[in-house]
Amino acid sequence: MFPAWQHAYDAVLQETDRSLLFLRIEVAESAIRIRLDAIRTGDANRSERNAIADAITHLDSLKRRLGFQM
């Protein structure tokens, strides 16, 4: 639905190799930051901003569970 960042986020969700997971998380977080900068304001982007907020929450939770430094 939001290809500018969602492909990178989906790659995190599908990664099974823990040694690659941190890299995938970094890539997804970078893509999300870039997209957030592009859609900072505007009601038309509200659903995407909400989806991004959910993705960030999930990525943070995943990093905590895996013991990654935040």
LUMLUMDREN-2810 file (N, C-alpha, C; in Angstrom, 1 decimal):
<atoms>
<atom><aa>M</aa><ch>A</ch><at>N</at><xx>0.8</xx><yy>-1.2</yy><zz>0.0</zz></atom>
<atom><aa>M</aa><ch>A</ch><at>CA</at><xx>0.0</xx><yy>0.0</yy><zz>0.0</zz></atom>
<atom><aa>M</aa><ch>A</ch><at>C</at><xx>0.9</xx><yy>1.3</yy><zz>0.0</zz></atom>
<atom><aa>F</aa><ch>A</ch><at>N</at><xx>2.0</xx><yy>1.2</yy><zz>0.7</zz></atom>
<atom><aa>F</aa><ch>A</ch><at>CA</at><xx>2.9</xx><yy>2.4</yy><zz>0.8</zz></atom>
<atom><aa>F</aa><ch>A</ch><at>C</at><xx>4.3</xx><yy>2.0</yy><zz>0.4</zz></atom>
<atom><aa>P</aa><ch>A</ch><at>N</at><xx>4.5</xx><yy>1.8</yy><zz>-0.9</zz></atom>
<atom><aa>P</aa><ch>A</ch><at>CA</at><xx>5.7</xx><yy>1.2</yy><zz>-1.4</zz></atom>
<atom><aa>P</aa><ch>A</ch><at>C</at><xx>7.0</xx><yy>2.0</yy><zz>-1.1</zz></atom>
<atom><aa>A</aa><ch>A</ch><at>N</at><xx>6.9</xx><yy>3.3</yy><zz>-0.8</zz></atom>
<atom><aa>A</aa><ch>A</ch><at>CA</at><xx>8.1</xx><yy>4.1</yy><zz>-0.5</zz></atom>
<atom><aa>A</aa><ch>A</ch><at>C</at><xx>8.9</xx><yy>3.5</yy><zz>0.7</zz></atom>
<atom><aa>W</aa><ch>A</ch><at>N</at><xx>8.2</xx><yy>2.9</yy><zz>1.6</zz></atom>
<atom><aa>W</aa><ch>A</ch><at>CA</at><xx>8.9</xx><yy>2.3</yy><zz>2.8</zz></atom>
<atom><aa>W</aa><ch>A</ch><at>C</at><xx>8.5</xx><yy>0.9</yy><zz>3.1</zz></atom>
<atom><aa>Q</aa><ch>A</ch><at>N</at><xx>7.3</xx><yy>0.5</yy><zz>2.7</zz></atom>
<atom><aa>Q</aa><ch>A</ch><at>CA</at><xx>6.7</xx><yy>-0.7</yy><zz>3.1</zz></atom>
<atom><aa>Q</aa><ch>A</ch><at>C</at><xx>7.5</xx><yy>-2.0</yy><zz>2.6</zz></atom>
<atom><aa>H</aa><ch>A</ch><at>N</at><xx>8.2</xx><yy>-1.9</yy><zz>1.5</zz></atom>
<atom><aa>H</aa><ch>A</ch><at>CA</at><xx>8.9</xx><yy>-3.0</yy><zz>1.0</zz></atom>
<atom><aa>H</aa><ch>A</ch><at>C</at><xx>10.1</xx><yy>-3.3</yy><zz>2.0</zz></atom>
<atom><aa>A</aa><ch>A</ch><at>N</at><xx>10.7</xx><yy>-2.3</yy><zz>2.5</zz></atom>
<atom><aa>A</aa><ch>A</ch><at>CA</at><xx>11.8</xx><yy>-2.5</yy><zz>3.4</zz></atom>
<atom><aa>A</aa><ch>A</ch><at>C</at><xx>11.3</xx><yy>-3.0</yy><zz>4.7</zz></atom>
<atom><aa>Y</aa><ch>A</ch><at>N</at><xx>10.1</xx><yy>-2.5</yy><zz>5.2</zz></atom>
<atom><aa>Y</aa><ch>A</ch><at>CA</at><xx>9.5</xx><yy>-3.0</yy><zz>6.4</zz></atom>
<atom><aa>Y</aa><ch>A</ch><at>C</at><xx>9.1</xx><yy>-4.5</yy><zz>6.3</zz></atom>
<atom><aa>D</aa><ch>A</ch><at>N</at><xx>8.5</xx><yy>-4.8</yy><zz>5.1</zz></atom>
<atom><aa>D</aa><ch>A</ch><at>CA</at><xx>8.1</xx><yy>-6.2</yy><zz>4.9</zz></atom>
<atom><aa>D</aa><ch>A</ch><at>C</at><xx>9.3</xx><yy>-7.1</yy><zz>4.9</zz></atom>
<atom><aa>A</aa><ch>A</ch><at>N</at><xx>10.5</xx><yy>-6.6</yy><zz>4.4</zz></atom>
<atom><aa>A</aa><ch>A</ch><at>CA</at><xx>11.7</xx><yy>-7.5</yy><zz>4.4</zz></atom>
<atom><aa>A</aa><ch>A</ch><at>C</at><xx>12.1</xx><yy>-7.8</yy><zz>5.8</zz></atom>
<atom><aa>V</aa><ch>A</ch><at>N</at><xx>11.9</xx><yy>-6.9</yy><zz>6.7</zz></atom>
<atom><aa>V</aa><ch>A</ch><at>CA</at><xx>12.2</xx><yy>-7.2</yy><zz>8.2</zz></atom>
<atom><aa>V</aa><ch>A</ch><at>C</at><xx>11.3</xx><yy>-8.3</yy><zz>8.6</zz></atom>
<atom><aa>L</aa><ch>A</ch><at>N</at><xx>10.0</xx><yy>-8.2</yy><zz>8.3</zz></atom>
<atom><aa>L</aa><ch>A</ch><at>CA</at><xx>9.1</xx><yy>-9.2</yy><zz>8.8</zz></atom>
<atom><aa>L</aa><ch>A</ch><at>C</at><xx>9.3</xx><yy>-10.6</yy><zz>8.2</zz></atom>
<atom><aa>Q</aa><ch>A</ch><at>N</at><xx>9.9</xx><yy>-10.6</yy><zz>7.1</zz></atom>
<atom><aa>Q</aa><ch>A</ch><at>CA</at><xx>10.2</xx><yy>-11.9</yy><zz>6.4</zz></atom>
<atom><aa>Q</aa><ch>A</ch><at>C</at><xx>11.5</xx><yy>-12.5</yy><zz>6.7</zz></atom>
<atom><aa>E</aa><ch>A</ch><at>N</at><xx>12.4</xx><yy>-11.7</yy><zz>7.3</zz></atom>
<atom><aa>E</aa><ch>A</ch><at>CA</at><xx>13.8</xx><yy>-12.2</yy><zz>7.5</zz></atom>
<atom><aa>E</aa><ch>A</ch><at>C</at><xx>13.9</xx><yy>-13.2</yy><zz>8.6</zz></atom>
<atom><aa>T</aa><ch>A</ch><at>N</at><xx>14.5</xx><yy>-14.3</yy><zz>8.3</zz></atom>
<atom><aa>T</aa><ch>A</ch><at>CA</at><xx>14.7</xx><yy>-15.4</yy><zz>9.3</zz></atom>
<atom><aa>T</aa><ch>A</ch><at>C</at><xx>16.1</xx><yy>-15.5</yy><zz>9.8</zz></atom>
<atom><aa>D</aa><ch>A</ch><at>N</at><xx>17.0</xx><yy>-14.9</yy><zz>9.1</zz></atom>
<atom><aa>D</aa><ch>A</ch><at>CA</at><xx>18.4</xx><yy>-14.9</yy><zz>9.5</zz></atom>
<atom><aa>D</aa><ch>A</ch><at>C</at><xx>18.7</xx><yy>-13.8</yy><zz>10.4</zz></atom>
<atom><aa>R</aa><ch>A</ch><at>N</at><xx>19.0</xx><yy>-14.1</yy><zz>11.7</zz></atom>
<atom><aa>R</aa><ch>A</ch><at>CA</at><xx>19.2</xx><yy>-13.1</yy><zz>12.7</zz></atom>
<atom><aa>R</aa><ch>A</ch><at>C</at><xx>20.4</xx><yy>-12.2</yy><zz>12.3</zz></atom>
<atom><aa>S</aa><ch>A</ch><at>N</at><xx>21.4</xx><yy>-12.7</yy><zz>11.7</zz></atom>
<atom><aa>S</aa><ch>A</ch><at>CA</at><xx>22.6</xx><yy>-11.9</yy><zz>11.4</zz></atom>
<atom><aa>S</aa><ch>A</ch><at>C</at><xx>22.2</xx><yy>-10.9</yy><zz>10.3</zz></atom>
<atom><aa>L</aa><ch>A</ch><at>N</at><xx>21.2</xx><yy>-11.0</yy><zz>9.6</zz></atom>
<atom><aa>L</aa><ch>A</ch><at>CA</at><xx>20.8</xx><yy>-10.0</yy><zz>8.6</zz></atom>
<atom><aa>L</aa><ch>A</ch><at>C</at><xx>19.6</xx><yy>-9.1</yy><zz>9.1</zz></atom>
<atom><aa>L</aa><ch>A</ch><at>N</at><xx>19.0</xx><yy>-9.5</yy><zz>10.2</zz></atom>
<atom><aa>L</aa><ch>A</ch><at>CA</at><xx>17.9</xx><yy>-8.8</yy><zz>10.7</zz></atom>
<atom><aa>L</aa><ch>A</ch><at>C</at><xx>18.2</xx><yy>-7.4</yy><zz>11.1</zz></atom>
<atom><aa>F</aa><ch>A</ch><at>N</at><xx>19.3</xx><yy>-7.1</yy><zz>11.8</zz></atom>
<atom><aa>F</aa><ch>A</ch><at>CA</at><xx>19.6</xx><yy>-5.8</yy><zz>12.2</zz></atom>
<atom><aa>F</aa><ch>A</ch><at>C</at><xx>19.8</xx><yy>-4.9</yy><zz>11.0</zz></atom>
<atom><aa>L</aa><ch>A</ch><at>N</at><xx>20.5</xx><yy>-5.4</yy><zz>9.9</zz></atom>
<atom><aa>L</aa><ch>A</ch><at>CA</at><xx>20.6</xx><yy>-4.6</yy><zz>8.7</zz></atom>
<atom><aa>L</aa><ch>A</ch><at>C</at><xx>19.3</xx><yy>-4.3</yy><zz>8.1</zz></atom>
<atom><aa>R</aa><ch>A</ch><at>N</at><xx>18.4</xx><yy>-5.2</yy><zz>8.0</zz></atom>
<atom><aa>R</aa><ch>A</ch><at>CA</at><xx>17.1</xx><yy>-5.0</yy><zz>7.5</zz></atom>
<atom><aa>R</aa><ch>A</ch><at>C</at><xx>16.3</xx><yy>-3.9</yy><zz>8.3</zz></atom>
<atom><aa>I</aa><ch>A</ch><at>N</at><xx>16.5</xx><yy>-4.0</yy><zz>9.6</zz></atom>
<atom><aa>I</aa><ch>A</ch><at>CA</at><xx>15.8</xx><yy>-3.0</yy><zz>10.4</zz></atom>
<atom><aa>I</aa><ch>A</ch><at>C</at><xx>16.3</xx><yy>-1.6</yy><zz>10.2</zz></atom>
<atom><aa>E</aa><ch>A</ch><at>N</at><xx>17.6</xx><yy>-1.5</yy><zz>10.1</zz></atom>
<atom><aa>E</aa><ch>A</ch><at>CA</at><xx>18.2</xx><yy>-0.2</yy><zz>9.8</zz></atom>
<atom><aa>E</aa><ch>A</ch><at>C</at><xx>17.7</xx><yy>0.4</yy><zz>8.4</zz></atom>
<atom><aa>V</aa><ch>A</ch><at>N</at><xx>17.7</xx><yy>-0.5</yy><zz>7.4</zz></atom>
<atom><aa>V</aa><ch>A</ch><at>CA</at><xx>17.2</xx><yy>-0.1</yy><zz>6.1</zz></atom>
<atom><aa>V</aa><ch>A</ch><at>C</at><xx>15.7</xx><yy>0.4</yy><zz>6.2</zz></atom>
<atom><aa>A</aa><ch>A</ch><at>N</at><xx>14.9</xx><yy>-0.4</yy><zz>6.9</zz></atom>
<atom><aa>A</aa><ch>A</ch><at>CA</at><xx>13.5</xx><yy>0.0</yy><zz>7.0</zz></atom>
<atom><aa>A</aa><ch>A</ch><at>C</at><xx>13.3</xx><yy>1.3</yy><zz>7.8</zz></atom>
<atom><aa>E</aa><ch>A</ch><at>N</at><xx>14.1</xx><yy>1.5</yy><zz>8.9</zz></atom>
<atom><aa>E</aa><ch>A</ch><at>CA</at><xx>14.0</xx><yy>2.7</yy><zz>9.6</zz></atom>
<atom><aa>E</aa><ch>A</ch><at>C</at><xx>14.4</xx><yy>3.9</yy><zz>8.8</zz></atom>
<atom><aa>S</aa><ch>A</ch><at>N</at><xx>15.5</xx><yy>3.7</yy><zz>8.0</zz></atom>
<atom><aa>S</aa><ch>A</ch><at>CA</at><xx>15.9</xx><yy>4.8</yy><zz>7.1</zz></atom>
<atom><aa>S</aa><ch>A</ch><at>C</at><xx>14.8</xx><yy>5.2</yy><zz>6.1</zz></atom>
<atom><aa>A</aa><ch>A</ch><at>N</at><xx>14.3</xx><yy>4.2</yy><zz>5.5</zz></atom>
<atom><aa>A</aa><ch>A</ch><at>CA</at><xx>13.2</xx><yy>4.4</yy><zz>4.5</zz></atom>
<atom><aa>A</aa><ch>A</ch><at>C</at><xx>12.0</xx><yy>5.1</yy><zz>5.1</zz></atom>
<atom><aa>I</aa><ch>A</ch><at>N</at><xx>11.7</xx><yy>4.7</yy><zz>6.4</zz></atom>
<atom><aa>I</aa><ch>A</ch><at>CA</at><xx>10.6</xx><yy>5.4</yy><zz>7.1</zz></atom>
<atom><aa>I</aa><ch>A</ch><at>C</at><xx>10.9</xx><yy>6.8</yy><zz>7.4</zz></atom>
<atom><aa>R</aa><ch>A</ch><at>N</at><xx>12.1</xx><yy>7.1</yy><zz>7.8</zz></atom>
<atom><aa>R</aa><ch>A</ch><at>CA</at><xx>12.5</xx><yy>8.5</yy><zz>8.1</zz></atom>
<atom><aa>R</aa><ch>A</ch><at>C</at><xx>12.4</xx><yy>9.4</yy><zz>6.9</zz></atom>
<atom><aa>I</aa><ch>A</ch><at>N</at><xx>12.9</xx><yy>8.9</yy><zz>5.8</zz></atom>
<atom><aa>I</aa><ch>A</ch><at>CA</at><xx>12.8</xx><yy>9.6</yy><zz>4.5</zz></atom>
<atom><aa>I</aa><ch>A</ch><at>C</at><xx>11.4</xx><yy>9.9</yy><zz>4.1</zz></atom>
<atom><aa>R</aa><ch>A</ch><at>N</at><xx>10.6</xx><yy>8.9</yy><zz>4.2</zz></atom>
<atom><aa>R</aa><ch>A</ch><at>CA</at><xx>9.1</xx><yy>9.1</yy><zz>3.9</zz></atom>
<atom><aa>R</aa><ch>A</ch><at>C</at><xx>8.5</xx><yy>10.0</yy><zz>4.8</zz></atom>
<atom><aa>L</aa><ch>A</ch><at>N</at><xx>8.7</xx><yy>10.0</yy><zz>6.1</zz></atom>
<atom><aa>L</aa><ch>A</ch><at>CA</at><xx>8.1</xx><yy>10.9</yy><zz>7.1</zz></atom>
<atom><aa>L</aa><ch>A</ch><at>C</at><xx>8.5</xx><yy>12.3</yy><zz>6.7</zz></atom>
<atom><aa>D</aa><ch>A</ch><at>N</at><xx>9.7</xx><yy>12.6</yy><zz>6.4</zz></atom>
<atom><aa>D</aa><ch>A</ch><at>CA</at><xx>10.1</xx><yy>13.9</yy><zz>6.0</zz></atom>
<atom><aa>D</aa><ch>A</ch><at>C</at><xx>9.3</xx><yy>14.4</yy><zz>4.8</zz></atom>
<atom><aa>A</aa><ch>A</ch><at>N</at><xx>9.0</xx><yy>13.5</yy><zz>3.9</zz></atom>
<atom><aa>A</aa><ch>A</ch><at>CA</at><xx>8.3</xx><yy>13.9</yy><zz>2.7</zz></atom>
<atom><aa>A</aa><ch>A</ch><at>C</at><xx>6.8</xx><yy>14.1</yy><zz>2.9</zz></atom>
<atom><aa>I</aa><ch>A</ch><at>N</at><xx>6.2</xx><yy>13.5</yy><zz>3.9</zz></atom>
<atom><aa>I</aa><ch>A</ch><at>CA</at><xx>4.8</xx><yy>13.6</yy><zz>4.2</zz></atom>
<atom><aa>I</aa><ch>A</ch><at>C</at><xx>4.5</xx><yy>14.3</yy><zz>5.5</zz></atom>
<atom><aa>R</aa><ch>A</ch><at>N</at><xx>5.3</xx><yy>15.1</yy><zz>6.0</zz></atom>
<atom><aa>R</aa><ch>A</ch><at>CA</at><xx>5.2</xx><yy>15.6</yy><zz>7.4</zz></atom>
<atom><aa>R</aa><ch>A</ch><at>C</at><xx>3.8</xx><yy>16.2</yy><zz>7.7</zz></atom>
<atom><aa>T</aa><ch>A</ch><at>N</at><xx>3.2</xx><yy>16.8</yy><zz>6.7</zz></atom>
<atom><aa>T</aa><ch>A</ch><at>CA</at><xx>1.9</xx><yy>17.5</yy><zz>7.0</zz></atom>
<atom><aa>T</aa><ch>A</ch><at>C</at><xx>0.9</xx><yy>17.0</yy><zz>6.0</zz></atom>
<atom><aa>G</aa><ch>A</ch><at>N</at><xx>-0.4</xx><yy>17.3</yy><zz>6.3</zz></atom>
<atom><aa>G</aa><ch>A</ch><at>CA</at><xx>-1.4</xx><yy>17.1</yy><zz>5.3</zz></atom>
<atom><aa>G</aa><ch>A</ch><at>C</at><xx>-2.3</xx><yy>15.9</yy><zz>5.7</zz></atom>
<atom><aa>D</aa><ch>A</ch><at>N</at><xx>-3.6</xx><yy>16.2</yy><zz>5.7</zz></atom>
<atom><aa>D</aa><ch>A</ch><at>CA</at><xx>-4.6</xx><yy>15.2</yy><zz>6.1</zz></atom>
<atom><aa>D</aa><ch>A</ch><at>C</at><xx>-4.6</xx><yy>14.0</yy><zz>5.1</zz></atom>
<atom><aa>A</aa><ch>A</ch><at>N</at><xx>-4.2</xx><yy>14.2</yy><zz>3.8</zz></atom>
<atom><aa>A</aa><ch>A</ch><at>CA</at><xx>-4.2</xx><yy>13.2</yy><zz>2.8</zz></atom>
<atom><aa>A</aa><ch>A</ch><at>C</at><xx>-3.3</xx><yy>12.1</yy><zz>3.2</zz></atom>
<atom><aa>N</aa><ch>A</ch><at>N</at><xx>-2.3</xx><yy>12.4</yy><zz>4.0</zz></atom>
<atom><aa>N</aa><ch>A</ch><at>CA</at><xx>-1.2</xx><yy>11.4</yy><zz>4.4</zz></atom>
<atom><aa>N</aa><ch>A</ch><at>C</at><xx>-1.5</xx><yy>10.8</yy><zz>5.8</zz></atom>
<atom><aa>R</aa><ch>A</ch><at>N</at><xx>-2.6</xx><yy>11.1</yy><zz>6.4</zz></atom>
<atom><aa>R</aa><ch>A</ch><at>CA</at><xx>-2.9</xx><yy>10.6</yy><zz>7.7</zz></atom>
<atom><aa>R</aa><ch>A</ch><at>C</at><xx>-2.8</xx><yy>9.1</yy><zz>7.8</zz></atom>
<atom><aa>S</aa><ch>A</ch><at>N</at><xx>-3.4</xx><yy>8.3</yy><zz>6.9</zz></atom>
<atom><aa>S</aa><ch>A</ch><at>CA</at><xx>-3.4</xx><yy>6.9</yy><zz>7.0</zz></atom>
<atom><aa>S</aa><ch>A</ch><at>C</at><xx>-2.0</xx><yy>6.3</yy><zz>6.9</zz></atom>
<atom><aa>E</aa><ch>A</ch><at>N</at><xx>-1.2</xx><yy>6.9</yy><zz>6.0</zz></atom>
<atom><aa>E</aa><ch>A</ch><at>CA</at><xx>0.2</xx><yy>6.5</yy><zz>5.9</zz></atom>
<atom><aa>E</aa><ch>A</ch><at>C</at><xx>1.0</xx><yy>6.8</yy><zz>7.2</zz></atom>
<atom><aa>R</aa><ch>A</ch><at>N</at><xx>0.8</xx><yy>8.0</yy><zz>7.7</zz></atom>
<atom><aa>R</aa><ch>A</ch><at>CA</at><xx>1.5</xx><yy>8.3</yy><zz>9.0</zz></atom>
<atom><aa>R</aa><ch>A</ch><at>C</at><xx>1.1</xx><yy>7.4</yy><zz>10.1</zz></atom>
<atom><aa>N</aa><ch>A</ch><at>N</at><xx>-0.2</xx><yy>7.0</yy><zz>10.1</zz></atom>
<atom><aa>N</aa><ch>A</ch><at>CA</at><xx>-0.6</xx><yy>6.0</yy><zz>11.1</zz></atom>
<atom><aa>N</aa><ch>A</ch><at>C</at><xx>0.0</xx><yy>4.6</yy><zz>10.9</zz></atom>
<atom><aa>A</aa><ch>A</ch><at>N</at><xx>0.1</xx><yy>4.2</yy><zz>9.7</zz></atom>
<atom><aa>A</aa><ch>A</ch><at>CA</at><xx>0.8</xx><yy>3.0</yy><zz>9.3</zz></atom>
<atom><aa>A</aa><ch>A</ch><at>C</at><xx>2.3</xx><yy>3.0</yy><zz>9.7</zz></atom>
<atom><aa>I</aa><ch>A</ch><at>N</at><xx>2.9</xx><yy>4.1</yy><zz>9.5</zz></atom>
<atom><aa>I</aa><ch>A</ch><at>CA</at><xx>4.3</xx><yy>4.3</yy><zz>9.8</zz></atom>
<atom><aa>I</aa><ch>A</ch><at>C</at><xx>4.5</xx><yy>4.3</yy><zz>11.4</zz></atom>
<atom><aa>A</aa><ch>A</ch><at>N</at><xx>3.6</xx><yy>4.9</yy><zz>12.1</zz></atom>
<atom><aa>A</aa><ch>A</ch><at>CA</at><xx>3.7</xx><yy>4.9</yy><zz>13.6</zz></atom>
<atom><aa>A</aa><ch>A</ch><at>C</at><xx>3.6</xx><yy>3.4</yy><zz>14.0</zz></atom>
<atom><aa>D</aa><ch>A</ch><at>N</at><xx>2.7</xx><yy>2.7</yy><zz>13.5</zz></atom>
<atom><aa>D</aa><ch>A</ch><at>CA</at><xx>2.5</xx><yy>1.2</yy><zz>13.8</zz></atom>
<atom><aa>D</aa><ch>A</ch><at>C</at><xx>3.8</xx><yy>0.5</yy><zz>13.5</zz></atom>
<atom><aa>A</aa><ch>A</ch><at>N</at><xx>4.4</xx><yy>0.7</yy><zz>12.3</zz></atom>
<atom><aa>A</aa><ch>A</ch><at>CA</at><xx>5.6</xx><yy>0.0</yy><zz>11.9</zz></atom>
<atom><aa>A</aa><ch>A</ch><at>C</at><xx>6.8</xx><yy>0.4</yy><zz>12.9</zz></atom>
<atom><aa>I</aa><ch>A</ch><at>N</at><xx>6.9</xx><yy>1.6</yy><zz>13.2</zz></atom>
<atom><aa>I</aa><ch>A</ch><at>CA</at><xx>8.0</xx><yy>2.1</yy><zz>14.2</zz></atom>
<atom><aa>I</aa><ch>A</ch><at>C</at><xx>7.8</xx><yy>1.4</yy><zz>15.5</zz></atom>
<atom><aa>T</aa><ch>A</ch><at>N</at><xx>6.6</xx><yy>1.3</yy><zz>16.0</zz></atom>
<atom><aa>T</aa><ch>A</ch><at>CA</at><xx>6.3</xx><yy>0.7</yy><zz>17.3</zz></atom>
<atom><aa>T</aa><ch>A</ch><at>C</at><xx>6.7</xx><yy>-0.8</yy><zz>17.2</zz></atom>
<atom><aa>H</aa><ch>A</ch><at>N</at><xx>6.4</xx><yy>-1.5</yy><zz>16.1</zz></atom>
<atom><aa>H</aa><ch>A</ch><at>CA</at><xx>6.7</xx><yy>-2.9</yy><zz>15.9</zz></atom>
<atom><aa>H</aa><ch>A</ch><at>C</at><xx>8.2</xx><yy>-3.1</yy><zz>15.8</zz></atom>
<atom><aa>L</aa><ch>A</ch><at>N</at><xx>8.9</xx><yy>-2.2</yy><zz>15.1</zz></atom>
<atom><aa>L</aa><ch>A</ch><at>CA</at><xx>10.3</xx><yy>-2.3</yy><zz>14.9</zz></atom>
<atom><aa>L</aa><ch>A</ch><at>C</at><xx>11.0</xx><yy>-2.1</yy><zz>16.3</zz></atom>
<atom><aa>D</aa><ch>A</ch><at>N</at><xx>10.6</xx><yy>-1.2</yy><zz>17.0</zz></atom>
<atom><aa>D</aa><ch>A</ch><at>CA</at><xx>11.2</xx><yy>-0.9</yy><zz>18.4</zz></atom>
<atom><aa>D</aa><ch>A</ch><at>C</at><xx>11.0</xx><yy>-2.1</yy><zz>19.3</zz></atom>
<atom><aa>S</aa><ch>A</ch><at>N</at><xx>9.8</xx><yy>-2.7</yy><zz>19.2</zz></atom>
<atom><aa>S</aa><ch>A</ch><at>CA</at><xx>9.5</xx><yy>-3.9</yy><zz>20.0</zz></atom>
<atom><aa>S</aa><ch>A</ch><at>C</at><xx>10.4</xx><yy>-5.1</yy><zz>19.6</zz></atom>
<atom><aa>L</aa><ch>A</ch><at>N</at><xx>10.5</xx><yy>-5.3</yy><zz>18.3</zz></atom>
<atom><aa>L</aa><ch>A</ch><at>CA</at><xx>11.3</xx><yy>-6.3</yy><zz>17.8</zz></atom>
<atom><aa>L</aa><ch>A</ch><at>C</at><xx>12.8</xx><yy>-6.2</yy><zz>18.2</zz></atom>
<atom><aa>K</aa><ch>A</ch><at>N</at><xx>13.3</xx><yy>-4.9</yy><zz>18.2</zz></atom>
<atom><aa>K</aa><ch>A</ch><at>CA</at><xx>14.7</xx><yy>-4.7</yy><zz>18.6</zz></atom>
<atom><aa>K</aa><ch>A</ch><at>C</at><xx>14.9</xx><yy>-5.0</yy><zz>20.1</zz></atom>
<atom><aa>R</aa><ch>A</ch><at>N</at><xx>13.9</xx><yy>-4.6</yy><zz>20.9</zz></atom>
<atom><aa>R</aa><ch>A</ch><at>CA</at><xx>14.0</xx><yy>-4.9</yy><zz>22.3</zz></atom>
<atom><aa>R</aa><ch>A</ch><at>C</at><xx>14.0</xx><yy>-6.4</yy><zz>22.6</zz></atom>
<atom><aa>R</aa><ch>A</ch><at>N</at><xx>13.1</xx><yy>-7.1</yy><zz>21.9</zz></atom>
<atom><aa>R</aa><ch>A</ch><at>CA</at><xx>13.0</xx><yy>-8.6</yy><zz>22.1</zz></atom>
<atom><aa>R</aa><ch>A</ch><at>C</at><xx>14.3</xx><yy>-9.3</yy><zz>21.7</zz></atom>
<atom><aa>L</aa><ch>A</ch><at>N</at><xx>14.9</xx><yy>-8.8</yy><zz>20.7</zz></atom>
<atom><aa>L</aa><ch>A</ch><at>CA</at><xx>16.1</xx><yy>-9.4</yy><zz>20.2</zz></atom>
<atom><aa>L</aa><ch>A</ch><at>C</at><xx>17.4</xx><yy>-8.9</yy><zz>20.8</zz></atom>
<atom><aa>G</aa><ch>A</ch><at>N</at><xx>17.2</xx><yy>-7.9</yy><zz>21.7</zz></atom>
<atom><aa>G</aa><ch>A</ch><at>CA</at><xx>18.4</xx><yy>-7.4</yy><zz>22.5</zz></atom>
<atom><aa>G</aa><ch>A</ch><at>C</at><xx>19.2</xx><yy>-6.4</yy><zz>21.7</zz></atom>
<atom><aa>F</aa><ch>A</ch><at>N</at><xx>18.7</xx><yy>-5.8</yy><zz>20.6</zz></atom>
<atom><aa>F</aa><ch>A</ch><at>CA</at><xx>19.5</xx><yy>-4.8</yy><zz>19.9</zz></atom>
<atom><aa>F</aa><ch>A</ch><at>C</at><xx>19.6</xx><yy>-3.5</yy><zz>20.7</zz></atom>
<atom><aa>Q</aa><ch>A</ch><at>N</at><xx>20.7</xx><yy>-2.9</yy><zz>20.6</zz></atom>
<atom><aa>Q</aa><ch>A</ch><at>CA</at><xx>20.9</xx><yy>-1.6</yy><zz>21.2</zz></atom>
<atom><aa>Q</aa><ch>A</ch><at>C</at><xx>20.0</xx><yy>-0.6</yy><zz>20.5</zz></atom>
<atom><aa>M</aa><ch>A</ch><at>N</at><xx>19.4</xx><yy>0.3</yy><zz>21.3</zz></atom>
<atom><aa>M</aa><ch>A</ch><at>CA</at><xx>18.5</xx><yy>1.3</yy><zz>20.7</zz></atom>
<atom><aa>M</aa><ch>A</ch><at>C</at><xx>19.1</xx><yy>2.7</yy><zz>20.9</zz></atom>
</atoms>
